[in-house]
Amino acid sequence: MYREGLVSRLRKARNDTGFTQREVAEETGIPNSTLANYETGRTEPNIENLGILADFYGVSIDWLIGTKGQNKPK
């Protein structure tokens, strides 16, 4: 559930900002092949790269992974 959401949201965030994978790679320092693997679901970003991508695209990590992001534990 979360994996499919992450894949589609990473792709959506990139498309919505109008960047190519190559441009994102150049701006973030994350290799193009790594970005491609994230967007196809072959691999998942580590926490560092997840944060870099969230900041770059101007979205929250919660949005990227598809959680509600509640601040308080239940």
PQR file of N, CA, C, O and H, with PARSE charges and radii, in Angstrom:
ATOM      1  N   MET A   1       0.820  -1.190   0.000 -0.4000 1.5000
ATOM      2  CA  MET A   1       0.000   0.000   0.000 -0.0000 2.0000
ATOM      3  C   MET A   1       0.869   1.261   0.000  0.5500 1.7000
ATOM      4  O   MET A   1       0.721   2.120  -0.869 -0.5500 1.4000
ATOM      5  N   TYR A   2       1.769   1.368   0.971 -0.4000 1.5000
ATOM      6  CA  TYR A   2       2.608   2.562   1.038 -0.0000 2.0000
ATOM      7  C   TYR A   2       3.640   2.590  -0.083  0.5500 1.7000
ATOM      8  O   TYR A   2       3.964   3.654  -0.611 -0.5500 1.4000
ATOM      9  H   TYR A   2       1.889   0.670   1.678  0.4000 1.0000
ATOM     10  N   ARG A   3       4.150   1.431  -0.439 -0.4000 1.5000
ATOM     11  CA  ARG A   3       5.170   1.372  -1.489 -0.0000 2.0000
ATOM     12  C   ARG A   3       4.637   1.899  -2.821  0.5500 1.7000
ATOM     13  O   ARG A   3       5.294   2.700  -3.487 -0.5500 1.4000
ATOM     14  H   ARG A   3       3.887   0.567  -0.010  0.4000 1.0000
ATOM     15  N   GLU A   4       3.435   1.441  -3.207 -0.4000 1.5000
ATOM     16  CA  GLU A   4       2.838   1.907  -4.467 -0.0000 2.0000
ATOM     17  C   GLU A   4       2.565   3.405  -4.406  0.5500 1.7000
ATOM     18  O   GLU A   4       2.750   4.116  -5.393 -0.5500 1.4000
ATOM     19  H   GLU A   4       2.901   0.790  -2.666  0.4000 1.0000
ATOM     20  N   GLY A   5       2.126   3.880  -3.248 -0.4000 1.5000
ATOM     21  CA  GLY A   5       1.871   5.309  -3.084 -0.0000 2.0000
ATOM     22  C   GLY A   5       3.133   6.123  -3.232  0.5500 1.7000
ATOM     23  O   GLY A   5       3.132   7.173  -3.875 -0.5500 1.4000
ATOM     24  H   GLY A   5       1.976   3.302  -2.446  0.4000 1.0000
ATOM     25  N   LEU A   6       4.216   5.642  -2.636 -0.4000 1.5000
ATOM     26  CA  LEU A   6       5.490   6.352  -2.728 -0.0000 2.0000
ATOM     27  C   LEU A   6       5.946   6.448  -4.175  0.5500 1.7000
ATOM     28  O   LEU A   6       6.369   7.513  -4.626 -0.5500 1.4000
ATOM     29  H   LEU A   6       4.217   4.789  -2.113  0.4000 1.0000
ATOM     30  N   VAL A   7       5.864   5.359  -4.892 -0.4000 1.5000
ATOM     31  CA  VAL A   7       6.286   5.340  -6.295 -0.0000 2.0000
ATOM     32  C   VAL A   7       5.490   6.366  -7.107  0.5500 1.7000
ATOM     33  O   VAL A   7       6.073   7.171  -7.833 -0.5500 1.4000
ATOM     34  H   VAL A   7       5.521   4.494  -4.526  0.4000 1.0000
ATOM     35  N   SER A   8       4.178   6.336  -6.987 -0.4000 1.5000
ATOM     36  CA  SER A   8       3.352   7.243  -7.790 -0.0000 2.0000
ATOM     37  C   SER A   8       3.493   8.696  -7.334  0.5500 1.7000
ATOM     38  O   SER A   8       3.440   9.611  -8.156 -0.5500 1.4000
ATOM     39  H   SER A   8       3.704   5.682  -6.398  0.4000 1.0000
ATOM     40  N   ARG A   9       3.670   8.913  -6.037 -0.4000 1.5000
ATOM     41  CA  ARG A   9       3.798  10.295  -5.546 -0.0000 2.0000
ATOM     42  C   ARG A   9       5.152  10.901  -5.888  0.5500 1.7000
ATOM     43  O   ARG A   9       5.242  12.101  -6.149 -0.5500 1.4000
ATOM     44  H   ARG A   9       3.713   8.170  -5.369  0.4000 1.0000
ATOM     45  N   LEU A  10       6.196  10.099  -5.891 -0.4000 1.5000
ATOM     46  CA  LEU A  10       7.494  10.623  -6.329 -0.0000 2.0000
ATOM     47  C   LEU A  10       7.413  11.070  -7.785  0.5500 1.7000
ATOM     48  O   LEU A  10       7.892  12.144  -8.148 -0.5500 1.4000
ATOM     49  H   LEU A  10       6.123   9.125  -5.679  0.4000 1.0000
ATOM     50  N   ARG A  11       6.809  10.240  -8.597 -0.4000 1.5000
ATOM     51  CA  ARG A  11       6.657  10.572 -10.022 -0.0000 2.0000
ATOM     52  C   ARG A  11       5.768  11.799 -10.192  0.5500 1.7000
ATOM     53  O   ARG A  11       6.077  12.687 -10.986 -0.5500 1.4000
ATOM     54  H   ARG A  11       6.420   9.367  -8.303  0.4000 1.0000
ATOM     55  N   LYS A  12       4.657  11.848  -9.443 -0.4000 1.5000
ATOM     56  CA  LYS A  12       3.733  12.991  -9.525 -0.0000 2.0000
ATOM     57  C   LYS A  12       4.424  14.284  -9.097  0.5500 1.7000
ATOM     58  O   LYS A  12       4.283  15.314  -9.756 -0.5500 1.4000
ATOM     59  H   LYS A  12       4.405  11.126  -8.799  0.4000 1.0000
ATOM     60  N   ALA A  13       5.166  14.229  -7.998 -0.4000 1.5000
ATOM     61  CA  ALA A  13       5.853  15.428  -7.511 -0.0000 2.0000
ATOM     62  C   ALA A  13       6.837  15.946  -8.556  0.5500 1.7000
ATOM     63  O   ALA A  13       6.930  17.152  -8.787 -0.5500 1.4000
ATOM     64  H   ALA A  13       5.280  13.392  -7.462  0.4000 1.0000
ATOM     65  N   ARG A  14       7.561  15.038  -9.179 -0.4000 1.5000
ATOM     66  CA  ARG A  14       8.520  15.457 -10.210 -0.0000 2.0000
ATOM     67  C   ARG A  14       7.805  16.035 -11.420  0.5500 1.7000
ATOM     68  O   ARG A  14       8.200  17.079 -11.939 -0.5500 1.4000
ATOM     69  H   ARG A  14       7.485  14.058  -8.991  0.4000 1.0000
ATOM     70  N   ASN A  15       6.763  15.367 -11.868 -0.4000 1.5000
ATOM     71  CA  ASN A  15       6.023  15.870 -13.029 -0.0000 2.0000
ATOM     72  C   ASN A  15       5.339  17.203 -12.733  0.5500 1.7000
ATOM     73  O   ASN A  15       5.319  18.097 -13.580 -0.5500 1.4000
ATOM     74  H   ASN A  15       6.441  14.519 -11.447  0.4000 1.0000
ATOM     75  N   ASP A  16       4.783  17.333 -11.539 -0.4000 1.5000
ATOM     76  CA  ASP A  16       4.100  18.580 -11.168 -0.0000 2.0000
ATOM     77  C   ASP A  16       5.064  19.767 -11.117  0.5500 1.7000
ATOM     78  O   ASP A  16       4.665  20.901 -11.380 -0.5500 1.4000
ATOM     79  H   ASP A  16       4.799  16.608 -10.851  0.4000 1.0000
ATOM     80  N   THR A  17       6.319  19.511 -10.781 -0.4000 1.5000
ATOM     81  CA  THR A  17       7.301  20.601 -10.733 -0.0000 2.0000
ATOM     82  C   THR A  17       7.973  20.828 -12.080  0.5500 1.7000
ATOM     83  O   THR A  17       8.700  21.806 -12.255 -0.5500 1.4000
ATOM     84  H   THR A  17       6.643  18.590 -10.567  0.4000 1.0000
ATOM     85  N   GLY A  18       7.734  19.928 -13.037 -0.4000 1.5000
ATOM     86  CA  GLY A  18       8.239  20.124 -14.391 -0.0000 2.0000
ATOM     87  C   GLY A  18       9.689  19.735 -14.608  0.5500 1.7000
ATOM     88  O   GLY A  18      10.292  20.131 -15.605 -0.5500 1.4000
ATOM     89  H   GLY A  18       7.144  19.133 -12.896  0.4000 1.0000
ATOM     90  N   PHE A  19      10.256  18.969 -13.694 -0.4000 1.5000
ATOM     91  CA  PHE A  19      11.643  18.549 -13.828 -0.0000 2.0000
ATOM     92  C   PHE A  19      11.752  17.168 -14.470  0.5500 1.7000
ATOM     93  O   PHE A  19      10.868  16.326 -14.320 -0.5500 1.4000
ATOM     94  H   PHE A  19       9.766  18.647 -12.883  0.4000 1.0000
ATOM     95  N   THR A  20      12.840  16.958 -15.178 -0.4000 1.5000
ATOM     96  CA  THR A  20      13.170  15.622 -15.652 -0.0000 2.0000
ATOM     97  C   THR A  20      13.953  14.925 -14.537  0.5500 1.7000
ATOM     98  O   THR A  20      14.420  15.576 -13.602 -0.5500 1.4000
ATOM     99  H   THR A  20      13.559  17.643 -15.300  0.4000 1.0000
ATOM    100  N   GLN A  21      14.092  13.615 -14.637 -0.4000 1.5000
ATOM    101  CA  GLN A  21      14.901  12.895 -13.654 -0.0000 2.0000
ATOM    102  C   GLN A  21      16.342  13.403 -13.670  0.5500 1.7000
ATOM    103  O   GLN A  21      16.970  13.538 -12.620 -0.5500 1.4000
ATOM    104  H   GLN A  21      13.713  13.087 -15.397  0.4000 1.0000
ATOM    105  N   ARG A  22      16.847  13.678 -14.838 -0.4000 1.5000
ATOM    106  CA  ARG A  22      18.222  14.177 -14.956 -0.0000 2.0000
ATOM    107  C   ARG A  22      18.384  15.512 -14.242  0.5500 1.7000
ATOM    108  O   ARG A  22      19.388  15.730 -13.564 -0.5500 1.4000
ATOM    109  H   ARG A  22      16.336  13.568 -15.691  0.4000 1.0000
ATOM    110  N   GLU A  23      17.417  16.402 -14.381 -0.4000 1.5000
ATOM    111  CA  GLU A  23      17.489  17.698 -13.707 -0.0000 2.0000
ATOM    112  C   GLU A  23      17.419  17.541 -12.184  0.5500 1.7000
ATOM    113  O   GLU A  23      18.137  18.218 -11.448 -0.5500 1.4000
ATOM    114  H   GLU A  23      16.601  16.224 -14.932  0.4000 1.0000
ATOM    115  N   VAL A  24      16.545  16.639 -11.721 -0.4000 1.5000
ATOM    116  CA  VAL A  24      16.451  16.383 -10.287 -0.0000 2.0000
ATOM    117  C   VAL A  24      17.773  15.829  -9.773  0.5500 1.7000
ATOM    118  O   VAL A  24      18.235  16.213  -8.698 -0.5500 1.4000
ATOM    119  H   VAL A  24      15.961  16.089 -12.318  0.4000 1.0000
ATOM    120  N   ALA A  25      18.373  14.940 -10.528 -0.4000 1.5000
ATOM    121  CA  ALA A  25      19.663  14.361 -10.152 -0.0000 2.0000
ATOM    122  C   ALA A  25      20.727  15.447 -10.022  0.5500 1.7000
ATOM    123  O   ALA A  25      21.497  15.458  -9.063 -0.5500 1.4000
ATOM    124  H   ALA A  25      17.997  14.628 -11.401  0.4000 1.0000
ATOM    125  N   GLU A  26      20.763  16.343 -10.975 -0.4000 1.5000
ATOM    126  CA  GLU A  26      21.756  17.418 -10.945 -0.0000 2.0000
ATOM    127  C   GLU A  26      21.546  18.344  -9.748  0.5500 1.7000
ATOM    128  O   GLU A  26      22.513  18.776  -9.121 -0.5500 1.4000
ATOM    129  H   GLU A  26      20.137  16.334 -11.755  0.4000 1.0000
ATOM    130  N   GLU A  27      20.300  18.646  -9.432 -0.4000 1.5000
ATOM    131  CA  GLU A  27      19.990  19.581  -8.343 -0.0000 2.0000
ATOM    132  C   GLU A  27      20.141  18.963  -6.955  0.5500 1.7000
ATOM    133  O   GLU A  27      20.511  19.652  -6.004 -0.5500 1.4000
ATOM    134  H   GLU A  27      19.514  18.295  -9.941  0.4000 1.0000
ATOM    135  N   THR A  28      19.856  17.677  -6.838 -0.4000 1.5000
ATOM    136  CA  THR A  28      19.853  17.040  -5.519 -0.0000 2.0000
ATOM    137  C   THR A  28      21.115  16.249  -5.213  0.5500 1.7000
ATOM    138  O   THR A  28      21.413  15.979  -4.050 -0.5500 1.4000
ATOM    139  H   THR A  28      19.555  17.117  -7.611  0.4000 1.0000
ATOM    140  N   GLY A  29      21.862  15.876  -6.254 -0.4000 1.5000
ATOM    141  CA  GLY A  29      23.028  15.031  -6.054 -0.0000 2.0000
ATOM    142  C   GLY A  29      22.692  13.550  -5.942  0.5500 1.7000
ATOM    143  O   GLY A  29      23.572  12.731  -5.679 -0.5500 1.4000
ATOM    144  H   GLY A  29      21.620  16.095  -7.199  0.4000 1.0000
ATOM    145  N   ILE A  30      21.432  13.205  -6.137 -0.4000 1.5000
ATOM    146  CA  ILE A  30      21.013  11.800  -6.137 -0.0000 2.0000
ATOM    147  C   ILE A  30      21.155  11.298  -7.581  0.5500 1.7000
ATOM    148  O   ILE A  30      20.578  11.889  -8.494 -0.5500 1.4000
ATOM    149  H   ILE A  30      20.717  13.871  -6.351  0.4000 1.0000
ATOM    150  N   PRO A  31      21.907  10.230  -7.796 -0.5600 1.5000
ATOM    151  CA  PRO A  31      22.122   9.763  -9.175  0.2800 2.0000
ATOM    152  C   PRO A  31      20.814   9.493  -9.926  0.5500 1.7000
ATOM    153  O   PRO A  31      19.828   9.034  -9.349 -0.5500 1.4000
ATOM    154  N   ASN A  32      20.835   9.788 -11.218 -0.4000 1.5000
ATOM    155  CA  ASN A  32      19.670   9.595 -12.069 -0.0000 2.0000
ATOM    156  C   ASN A  32      19.172   8.154 -12.015  0.5500 1.7000
ATOM    157  O   ASN A  32      17.965   7.917 -11.959 -0.5500 1.4000
ATOM    158  H   ASN A  32      21.635  10.161 -11.687  0.4000 1.0000
ATOM    159  N   SER A  33      20.090   7.195 -12.030 -0.4000 1.5000
ATOM    160  CA  SER A  33      19.681   5.792 -11.987 -0.0000 2.0000
ATOM    161  C   SER A  33      18.972   5.463 -10.673  0.5500 1.7000
ATOM    162  O   SER A  33      18.048   4.649 -10.652 -0.5500 1.4000
ATOM    163  H   SER A  33      21.070   7.388 -12.075  0.4000 1.0000
ATOM    164  N   THR A  34      19.395   6.082  -9.597 -0.4000 1.5000
ATOM    165  CA  THR A  34      18.753   5.870  -8.302 -0.0000 2.0000
ATOM    166  C   THR A  34      17.338   6.433  -8.317  0.5500 1.7000
ATOM    167  O   THR A  34      16.405   5.790  -7.835 -0.5500 1.4000
ATOM    168  H   THR A  34      20.146   6.743  -9.614  0.4000 1.0000
ATOM    169  N   LEU A  35      17.178   7.632  -8.868 -0.4000 1.5000
ATOM    170  CA  LEU A  35      15.839   8.228  -8.979 -0.0000 2.0000
ATOM    171  C   LEU A  35      14.922   7.347  -9.819  0.5500 1.7000
ATOM    172  O   LEU A  35      13.756   7.151  -9.478 -0.5500 1.4000
ATOM    173  H   LEU A  35      17.936   8.154  -9.259  0.4000 1.0000
ATOM    174  N   ALA A  36      15.449   6.822 -10.912 -0.4000 1.5000
ATOM    175  CA  ALA A  36      14.657   5.940 -11.772 -0.0000 2.0000
ATOM    176  C   ALA A  36      14.220   4.700 -11.000  0.5500 1.7000
ATOM    177  O   ALA A  36      13.080   4.256 -11.131 -0.5500 1.4000
ATOM    178  H   ALA A  36      16.397   6.982 -11.190  0.4000 1.0000
ATOM    179  N   ASN A  37      15.114   4.146 -10.203 -0.4000 1.5000
ATOM    180  CA  ASN A  37      14.761   2.976  -9.396 -0.0000 2.0000
ATOM    181  C   ASN A  37      13.684   3.311  -8.364  0.5500 1.7000
ATOM    182  O   ASN A  37      12.807   2.489  -8.099 -0.5500 1.4000
ATOM    183  H   ASN A  37      16.040   4.507 -10.096  0.4000 1.0000
ATOM    184  N   TYR A  38      13.742   4.495  -7.787 -0.4000 1.5000
ATOM    185  CA  TYR A  38      12.702   4.909  -6.838 -0.0000 2.0000
ATOM    186  C   TYR A  38      11.351   4.996  -7.540  0.5500 1.7000
ATOM    187  O   TYR A  38      10.341   4.526  -7.015 -0.5500 1.4000
ATOM    188  H   TYR A  38      14.455   5.163  -8.003  0.4000 1.0000
ATOM    189  N   GLU A  39      11.337   5.596  -8.724 -0.4000 1.5000
ATOM    190  CA  GLU A  39      10.080   5.828  -9.430 -0.0000 2.0000
ATOM    191  C   GLU A  39       9.491   4.572 -10.059  0.5500 1.7000
ATOM    192  O   GLU A  39       8.324   4.567 -10.449 -0.5500 1.4000
ATOM    193  H   GLU A  39      12.157   5.978  -9.151  0.4000 1.0000
ATOM    194  N   THR A  40      10.274   3.518 -10.162 -0.4000 1.5000
ATOM    195  CA  THR A  40       9.740   2.254 -10.669 -0.0000 2.0000
ATOM    196  C   THR A  40       9.473   1.259  -9.544  0.5500 1.7000
ATOM    197  O   THR A  40       8.902   0.194  -9.777 -0.5500 1.4000
ATOM    198  H   THR A  40      11.222   3.522  -9.845  0.4000 1.0000
ATOM    199  N   GLY A  41       9.881   1.602  -8.338 -0.4000 1.5000
ATOM    200  CA  GLY A  41       9.653   0.729  -7.195 -0.0000 2.0000
ATOM    201  C   GLY A  41      10.701  -0.351  -7.020  0.5500 1.7000
ATOM    202  O   GLY A  41      10.530  -1.240  -6.186 -0.5500 1.4000
ATOM    203  H   GLY A  41      10.345   2.468  -8.149  0.4000 1.0000
ATOM    204  N   ARG A  42      11.775  -0.298  -7.781 -0.4000 1.5000
ATOM    205  CA  ARG A  42      12.847  -1.293  -7.620 -0.0000 2.0000
ATOM    206  C   ARG A  42      13.546  -1.148  -6.277  0.5500 1.7000
ATOM    207  O   ARG A  42      13.901  -2.137  -5.635 -0.5500 1.4000
ATOM    208  H   ARG A  42      11.914   0.424  -8.458  0.4000 1.0000
ATOM    209  N   THR A  43      13.740   0.102  -5.864 -0.4000 1.5000
ATOM    210  CA  THR A  43      14.336   0.383  -4.563 -0.0000 2.0000
ATOM    211  C   THR A  43      13.555   1.506  -3.894  0.5500 1.7000
ATOM    212  O   THR A  43      12.758   2.193  -4.533 -0.5500 1.4000
ATOM    213  H   THR A  43      13.452   0.905  -6.386  0.4000 1.0000
ATOM    214  N   GLU A  44      13.794   1.679  -2.609 -0.4000 1.5000
ATOM    215  CA  GLU A  44      13.145   2.754  -1.850 -0.0000 2.0000
ATOM    216  C   GLU A  44      14.203   3.716  -1.347  0.5500 1.7000
ATOM    217  O   GLU A  44      15.320   3.304  -1.034 -0.5500 1.4000
ATOM    218  H   GLU A  44      14.442   1.121  -2.090  0.4000 1.0000
ATOM    219  N   PRO A  45      13.863   4.995  -1.267 -0.5600 1.5000
ATOM    220  CA  PRO A  45      14.845   5.956  -0.769  0.2800 2.0000
ATOM    221  C   PRO A  45      15.126   5.752   0.714  0.5500 1.7000
ATOM    222  O   PRO A  45      14.232   5.408   1.488 -0.5500 1.4000
ATOM    223  N   ASN A  46      16.394   5.972   1.102 -0.4000 1.5000
ATOM    224  CA  ASN A  46      16.704   5.982   2.522 -0.0000 2.0000
ATOM    225  C   ASN A  46      16.164   7.292   3.113  0.5500 1.7000
ATOM    226  O   ASN A  46      15.698   8.158   2.373 -0.5500 1.4000
ATOM    227  H   ASN A  46      17.120   6.251   0.474  0.4000 1.0000
ATOM    228  N   ILE A  47      16.224   7.433   4.405 -0.4000 1.5000
ATOM    229  CA  ILE A  47      15.624   8.603   5.056 -0.0000 2.0000
ATOM    230  C   ILE A  47      16.273   9.902   4.587  0.5500 1.7000
ATOM    231  O   ILE A  47      15.589  10.915   4.445 -0.5500 1.4000
ATOM    232  H   ILE A  47      16.603   6.730   5.006  0.4000 1.0000
ATOM    233  N   GLU A  48      17.574   9.884   4.346 -0.4000 1.5000
ATOM    234  CA  GLU A  48      18.270  11.082   3.880 -0.0000 2.0000
ATOM    235  C   GLU A  48      17.747  11.525   2.511  0.5500 1.7000
ATOM    236  O   GLU A  48      17.408  12.693   2.318 -0.5500 1.4000
ATOM    237  H   GLU A  48      18.129   9.060   4.461  0.4000 1.0000
ATOM    238  N   ASN A  49      17.683  10.589   1.570 -0.4000 1.5000
ATOM    239  CA  ASN A  49      17.207  10.935   0.231 -0.0000 2.0000
ATOM    240  C   ASN A  49      15.725  11.271   0.227  0.5500 1.7000
ATOM    241  O   ASN A  49      15.281  12.114  -0.553 -0.5500 1.4000
ATOM    242  H   ASN A  49      17.958   9.641   1.727  0.4000 1.0000
ATOM    243  N   LEU A  50      14.961  10.621   1.086 -0.4000 1.5000
ATOM    244  CA  LEU A  50      13.541  10.953   1.188 -0.0000 2.0000
ATOM    245  C   LEU A  50      13.373  12.409   1.621  0.5500 1.7000
ATOM    246  O   LEU A  50      12.544  13.136   1.075 -0.5500 1.4000
ATOM    247  H   LEU A  50      15.322   9.936   1.720  0.4000 1.0000
ATOM    248  N   GLY A  51      14.162  12.821   2.600 -0.4000 1.5000
ATOM    249  CA  GLY A  51      14.119  14.214   3.050 -0.0000 2.0000
ATOM    250  C   GLY A  51      14.567  15.184   1.975  0.5500 1.7000
ATOM    251  O   GLY A  51      13.957  16.237   1.789 -0.5500 1.4000
ATOM    252  H   GLY A  51      14.835  12.229   3.043  0.4000 1.0000
ATOM    253  N   ILE A  52      15.630  14.835   1.268 -0.4000 1.5000
ATOM    254  CA  ILE A  52      16.125  15.695   0.184 -0.0000 2.0000
ATOM    255  C   ILE A  52      15.048  15.876  -0.879  0.5500 1.7000
ATOM    256  O   ILE A  52      14.810  16.991  -1.345 -0.5500 1.4000
ATOM    257  H   ILE A  52      16.126  13.980   1.420  0.4000 1.0000
ATOM    258  N   LEU A  53      14.401  14.786  -1.261 -0.4000 1.5000
ATOM    259  CA  LEU A  53      13.368  14.872  -2.303 -0.0000 2.0000
ATOM    260  C   LEU A  53      12.140  15.642  -1.821  0.5500 1.7000
ATOM    261  O   LEU A  53      11.577  16.439  -2.572 -0.5500 1.4000
ATOM    262  H   LEU A  53      14.594  13.880  -0.883  0.4000 1.0000
ATOM    263  N   ALA A  54      11.725  15.413  -0.588 -0.4000 1.5000
ATOM    264  CA  ALA A  54      10.574  16.155  -0.046 -0.0000 2.0000
ATOM    265  C   ALA A  54      10.868  17.649  -0.051  0.5500 1.7000
ATOM    266  O   ALA A  54      10.023  18.441  -0.466 -0.5500 1.4000
ATOM    267  H   ALA A  54      12.183  14.765   0.022  0.4000 1.0000
ATOM    268  N   ASP A  55      12.049  18.043   0.404 -0.4000 1.5000
ATOM    269  CA  ASP A  55      12.418  19.458   0.396 -0.0000 2.0000
ATOM    270  C   ASP A  55      12.492  20.004  -1.022  0.5500 1.7000
ATOM    271  O   ASP A  55      12.006  21.102  -1.294 -0.5500 1.4000
ATOM    272  H   ASP A  55      12.735  17.399   0.741  0.4000 1.0000
ATOM    273  N   PHE A  56      13.094  19.250  -1.916 -0.4000 1.5000
ATOM    274  CA  PHE A  56      13.250  19.706  -3.290 -0.0000 2.0000
ATOM    275  C   PHE A  56      11.895  19.946  -3.957  0.5500 1.7000
ATOM    276  O   PHE A  56      11.695  20.956  -4.630 -0.5500 1.4000
ATOM    277  H   PHE A  56      13.489  18.358  -1.695  0.4000 1.0000
ATOM    278  N   TYR A  57      10.966  19.001  -3.761 -0.4000 1.5000
ATOM    279  CA  TYR A  57       9.650  19.119  -4.393 -0.0000 2.0000
ATOM    280  C   TYR A  57       8.695  20.015  -3.614  0.5500 1.7000
ATOM    281  O   TYR A  57       7.634  20.375  -4.123 -0.5500 1.4000
ATOM    282  H   TYR A  57      11.129  18.180  -3.214  0.4000 1.0000
ATOM    283  N   GLY A  58       9.057  20.377  -2.394 -0.4000 1.5000
ATOM    284  CA  GLY A  58       8.192  21.241  -1.588 -0.0000 2.0000
ATOM    285  C   GLY A  58       6.973  20.515  -1.043  0.5500 1.7000
ATOM    286  O   GLY A  58       5.891  21.093  -0.936 -0.5500 1.4000
ATOM    287  H   GLY A  58       9.920  20.085  -1.981  0.4000 1.0000
ATOM    288  N   VAL A  59       7.152  19.250  -0.702 -0.4000 1.5000
ATOM    289  CA  VAL A  59       6.062  18.443  -0.145 -0.0000 2.0000
ATOM    290  C   VAL A  59       6.535  17.829   1.168  0.5500 1.7000
ATOM    291  O   VAL A  59       7.729  17.833   1.468 -0.5500 1.4000
ATOM    292  H   VAL A  59       8.031  18.781  -0.789  0.4000 1.0000
ATOM    293  N   SER A  60       5.608  17.311   1.935 -0.4000 1.5000
ATOM    294  CA  SER A  60       5.985  16.663   3.191 -0.0000 2.0000
ATOM    295  C   SER A  60       6.336  15.194   2.944  0.5500 1.7000
ATOM    296  O   SER A  60       5.891  14.585   1.971 -0.5500 1.4000
ATOM    297  H   SER A  60       4.638  17.308   1.691  0.4000 1.0000
ATOM    298  N   ILE A  61       7.123  14.661   3.826 -0.4000 1.5000
ATOM    299  CA  ILE A  61       7.425  13.228   3.761 -0.0000 2.0000
ATOM    300  C   ILE A  61       6.137  12.436   3.960  0.5500 1.7000
ATOM    301  O   ILE A  61       5.937  11.399   3.328 -0.5500 1.4000
ATOM    302  H   ILE A  61       7.484  15.156   4.616  0.4000 1.0000
ATOM    303  N   ASP A  62       5.259  12.930   4.847 -0.4000 1.5000
ATOM    304  CA  ASP A  62       3.973  12.256   5.049 -0.0000 2.0000
ATOM    305  C   ASP A  62       3.213  12.131   3.736  0.5500 1.7000
ATOM    306  O   ASP A  62       2.656  11.076   3.432 -0.5500 1.4000
ATOM    307  H   ASP A  62       5.422  13.772   5.361  0.4000 1.0000
ATOM    308  N   TRP A  63       3.190  13.205   2.961 -0.4000 1.5000
ATOM    309  CA  TRP A  63       2.485  13.147   1.678 -0.0000 2.0000
ATOM    310  C   TRP A  63       3.160  12.135   0.752  0.5500 1.7000
ATOM    311  O   TRP A  63       2.486  11.334   0.104 -0.5500 1.4000
ATOM    312  H   TRP A  63       3.642  14.062   3.208  0.4000 1.0000
ATOM    313  N   LEU A  64       4.491  12.174   0.691 -0.4000 1.5000
ATOM    314  CA  LEU A  64       5.199  11.258  -0.206 -0.0000 2.0000
ATOM    315  C   LEU A  64       4.903   9.799   0.099  0.5500 1.7000
ATOM    316  O   LEU A  64       4.700   9.004  -0.819 -0.5500 1.4000
ATOM    317  H   LEU A  64       5.039  12.824   1.217  0.4000 1.0000
ATOM    318  N   ILE A  65       4.875   9.437   1.379 -0.4000 1.5000
ATOM    319  CA  ILE A  65       4.657   8.029   1.709 -0.0000 2.0000
ATOM    320  C   ILE A  65       3.191   7.680   1.930  0.5500 1.7000
ATOM    321  O   ILE A  65       2.843   6.508   2.072 -0.5500 1.4000
ATOM    322  H   ILE A  65       5.040  10.083   2.125  0.4000 1.0000
ATOM    323  N   GLY A  66       2.323   8.705   1.960 -0.4000 1.5000
ATOM    324  CA  GLY A  66       0.895   8.453   2.032 -0.0000 2.0000
ATOM    325  C   GLY A  66       0.331   8.246   3.418  0.5500 1.7000
ATOM    326  O   GLY A  66      -0.689   7.577   3.583 -0.5500 1.4000
ATOM    327  H   GLY A  66       2.606   9.658   1.844  0.4000 1.0000
ATOM    328  N   THR A  67       0.993   8.820   4.426 -0.4000 1.5000
ATOM    329  CA  THR A  67       0.463   8.721   5.789 -0.0000 2.0000
ATOM    330  C   THR A  67      -0.279  10.000   6.147  0.5500 1.7000
ATOM    331  O   THR A  67      -0.152  11.016   5.465 -0.5500 1.4000
ATOM    332  H   THR A  67       1.822   9.363   4.291  0.4000 1.0000
ATOM    333  N   LYS A  68      -1.044   9.940   7.206 -0.4000 1.5000
ATOM    334  CA  LYS A  68      -1.826  11.097   7.636 -0.0000 2.0000
ATOM    335  C   LYS A  68      -0.979  12.106   8.399  0.5500 1.7000
ATOM    336  O   LYS A  68      -1.323  13.287   8.452 -0.5500 1.4000
ATOM    337  H   LYS A  68      -1.148   9.114   7.760  0.4000 1.0000
ATOM    338  N   GLY A  69       0.116  11.659   8.984 -0.4000 1.5000
ATOM    339  CA  GLY A  69       1.028  12.583   9.630 -0.0000 2.0000
ATOM    340  C   GLY A  69       0.511  13.194  10.911  0.5500 1.7000
ATOM    341  O   GLY A  69       0.754  14.370  11.179 -0.5500 1.4000
ATOM    342  H   GLY A  69       0.395  10.700   8.940  0.4000 1.0000
ATOM    343  N   GLN A  70      -0.192  12.422  11.698 -0.4000 1.5000
ATOM    344  CA  GLN A  70      -0.688  12.942  12.974 -0.0000 2.0000
ATOM    345  C   GLN A  70       0.487  13.147  13.917  0.5500 1.7000
ATOM    346  O   GLN A  70       1.420  12.345  13.955 -0.5500 1.4000
ATOM    347  H   GLN A  70      -0.389  11.466  11.480  0.4000 1.0000
ATOM    348  N   ASN A  71       0.427  14.228  14.674 -0.4000 1.5000
ATOM    349  CA  ASN A  71       1.527  14.574  15.571 -0.0000 2.0000
ATOM    350  C   ASN A  71       1.501  13.803  16.882  0.5500 1.7000
ATOM    351  O   ASN A  71       2.553  13.602  17.489 -0.5500 1.4000
ATOM    352  H   ASN A  71      -0.331  14.879  14.643  0.4000 1.0000
ATOM    353  N   LYS A  72       0.344  13.369  17.332 -0.4000 1.5000
ATOM    354  CA  LYS A  72       0.230  12.714  18.629 -0.0000 2.0000
ATOM    355  C   LYS A  72       0.022  11.214  18.463  0.5500 1.7000
ATOM    356  O   LYS A  72      -0.732  10.773  17.596 -0.5500 1.4000
ATOM    357  H   LYS A  72      -0.510  13.532  16.839  0.4000 1.0000
ATOM    358  N   PRO A  73       0.709  10.426  19.312 -0.5600 1.5000
ATOM    359  CA  PRO A  73       0.435   8.984  19.280  0.2800 2.0000
ATOM    360  C   PRO A  73      -0.967   8.717  19.807  0.5500 1.7000
ATOM    361  O   PRO A  73      -1.481   9.464  20.640 -0.5500 1.4000
ATOM    362  N   LYS A  74      -1.570   7.665  19.322 -0.4000 1.5000
ATOM    363  CA  LYS A  74      -2.925   7.326  19.761 -0.0000 2.0000
ATOM    364  C   LYS A  74      -2.910   6.622  21.080  0.5500 1.7000
ATOM    365  O   LYS A  74      -3.966   6.262  21.600 -0.5500 1.4000
ATOM    366  H   LYS A  74      -1.153   7.059  18.645  0.4000 1.0000
TER
END
